[in-house]
Amino acid sequence: MVIRNLRVSDVMTRNPVTISPDMDAIRCARTFIKKRVGSLILVEDKKIRGFLAEKDIIWALTKKPSKELRKIKAKDIASRKVKTVKPTVDLATALRIMKKTGYRRLPVVYKGNLVGMVTVKDILRVEPDLYANISDVMGIKEEAEKLKRHETMADKPESLRQGICEECGNYDWLYKVDNRVICESCMDEM
């Protein structure tokens, strides 16, 4: 893997979107849309208190009744373990951290203060040749695994059909698992 001598500070997004840990889930969802970001950093007293990804909001929206969404706080659904990097870290090290943790985004902290966010997209923007190295770790292999499952299930037509998932209520390809008919997303969560 060849990466030019670039540091996280050379490619990071400065001034990432931050929110209060007490912001409700509806306002968080609106912030994602308004700011066009894939993650929000929970900050309180200038310290990172959590990391909220789109998938966290989607989970809350699909698993909780709509009446409760205003009661759900960002801190209730956010990841509290947040891996950070310093702005002086080189991109190869940042990429290794991303691979090790499975995170696609890392907050950048200098002297205890949040100064930016580095993402896989930021790194690929300056080093597109790294796509093959990043893709296997960052979820593209999940798609290959799903395709393999589809091919395997295609041999068993009774196991694969379209309809309403008994778990989440979405219309999708369904699988029979433990005497229930569920979609692939719900099957992945099991």
Protein Blocks (a to p, Z undefined) as FASTA:
>chain_A
ZZdfbdfklmmcehiadddfkbcfklmmmmmmmnopabdcddeehiafbdcdfklmmmmm
mmpcfklmmmpcfklmmcfbdcdddfkbcfklmmmmmmmnopabdcddeehiafbdcdfk
lmmmmmmmlmmmmmmmnopmmmmmmmmmmmmmmmmmmlgccdddfklopacddddeehia
cdfklmmmZZ
